[in-house]
Amino acid sequence: MSSEKSFYITTPLYYANDELHIGHAFSTLAADIASRFQRSMGRNVHFLTGSDEHGQKVEQAAKAKGLSPIEHTDRLIEKFKSLWTLLDITYDDFIRTTEDRHKKVVCHALNELWKKGDIYEAEYSGWYCTPCERFWTEKEVPEKVCPDCKRAVQEISEKNYFFKMSKYQQQLIDHINNHPGFIRPENRRNEVLGFLRQPLGDLCISRPKARLSWGIELPFAPDYVTYVWFDALTNYISAVGYPFDMEKFNRIWPASCHLIGKDILTTHAVYWSTMLMALGLSLPECIFAHGWWVTGEGKMSKSVGNIINPRELVARYGLDPFRFYLFREMVFGMDATYTEENFILRYNADLANDYGNLCQRMLPMLIKNRDGQFRKTAPTLPQSKEIAEMAAAVKTDYINAMENFLYHDALKRIWDLIQRLNKYVDETAPWKLAKEQNWAVLDEVFYTIGESIRFVSHLVEPFMPHLAPEFLRQIGCDGQKVSISDLAWGQLADGTRCTEPAPMFPRLETERIQNLKKGSKGEAAPKAEKPAKVAKTEEKTAVISAEDGLVSFDDFLKTELCIARIETAEKVENADKLLKLTVNIGEETRTLVAGIAAFYKPEELPGRQVVMVKNLKPAKIRGILSHGMILAAGTEDGGLALVSPDKPAKTGIRVK
Ligand code: ME8
């Protein structure tokens, strides 16, 4: 076994209270994609996932089904694992918090902190939220509802055990400041630093058995069980040998990345980090908190009834398109809105048209004219040289993006190459070259295309582990394994013979989109439903205001409007009214600053289509080069409504 430090990646341990949905699938797929990528770079990978099985939520779910908690979790865990098999998740270990190997480490950690005086006993009264299993202070709950889940909280007074979290506050702040990559993305890092500006309280880590019995007993107080978060977080070390197999532990720990959703950032960045400090262990290299998948009704949750079931999507569209879609659509770190229409549009555009079509168009022509053989030639056409150079640049950008969990950027760069390649086919017109029997140039064109398909397929494999090898098979590189770090232009061997292409991504019927729309609850209705009045917003540079008097028709035509799709949105520092947006307008991505922060939260915006003025001179706003304006109008009630198409339009298309 190699003694090299492993790339150790973890997912959250999902609560074993209910079945999993695409949000959970997304986190686990993200860890799977990172693992596959790192393995292809030649690193040892340790990928951990599992289940969080103690606590009130699980106890209540079991009770509702008339089962004991362990009967309930045993059943549910089979479903978790079968979903991971369906999604082809290549995890190395699955830890359950009910396993002995975990429980004894939790007891060890509790004992260590107790002996050290970092856990103490005290009378406590506070406001308790049962579903979230946490206490709030008087000040935090002025309305007596939980700030997280909005349900009623109850006042409870009891003796409990506390972890001296406050003792590590400054050490944690210093660590975050000294390790810029520790909490990612940057907005989450700022959020944690903001949270740490307030004095940090101590953490109640016990629950009296009288109230909750389903948990790990405190080794020094048998009437209590451990708080579910203290229990669950410890999994990241209990699963890799701490403290009983330190040889293994030292090979794997610290984690390269705890991949989590933004909902559990505080527990990881603050509770877990201070627990590790108290135990004298190193902190993970990175905690990456991604955004949420939301639907028209907000974050997915059982109680809202807007759950998207990953099994259904895989059954309908296939595993690889499902994996691809989630990471192409979401800017990792931001929220994204799931709609099936969007899925179909993406599938048809990126997979059926761009990637799938290349083989479909080219390979029959290669078989007909050149006996299916790629003949290796040095690039002579300027476009062939450009593509060879672009492939190398895309690989560098891709590796950089993947090392930093920027999946969206990685896929975007691959698709830049695919789109360039489709253009190359149009420019070089191989069908004409064949007619003219210009074999030398035709061979060069086919080689460039074949080599690019090979290149792209290797890069895309972590996302599409089944279809990418199928593309390789079709171009005659069946079973080819190349470490991404070794991937280089020109490795497609002379004389490689392609096979008859099989359709890879049959176009999805747009009829289904029509049906979805008819059946939909007006999701695609215009956003500006309230009667809009023309209003001037304060940041005139950022949001266009239509109050500047009359213009001639010719003047109006000078303004080029287009459909822009918002990719990311974030607050502009020290500017309450401004949001920095990146928008996709088809052939390019633009950055612009919009004065809409008082009306829209950044997380509500990604995925929305808006109308944008395209041909506006760029302007610097708060140091950011803003290139474009989005249209909005004031509403009767003093709000602001963004102008959007009333059904999904082609991104980038001119508005006439
Ligand atoms: O919090 N979009 O478990 P959990 C994206 N047991 N990701 C989502 C999502 C959504 N709509 N919904 C859920 C717990 N997730 C604890 C964790 S860790 C030691 C203990 C993903 O079952 C995301 O990763 O509520 C989120 O953080 C996690 O599921 C919450 O899973």
Residues whose N, C-alpha, C, O or C-beta is under 5 A from the ligand:
A	BS01	ME8	P12 L13 Y14 Y15 G23 H24 S27 D52 A232 L233 I260 G261 K262 D263 I264 G291 W292 W293 M300
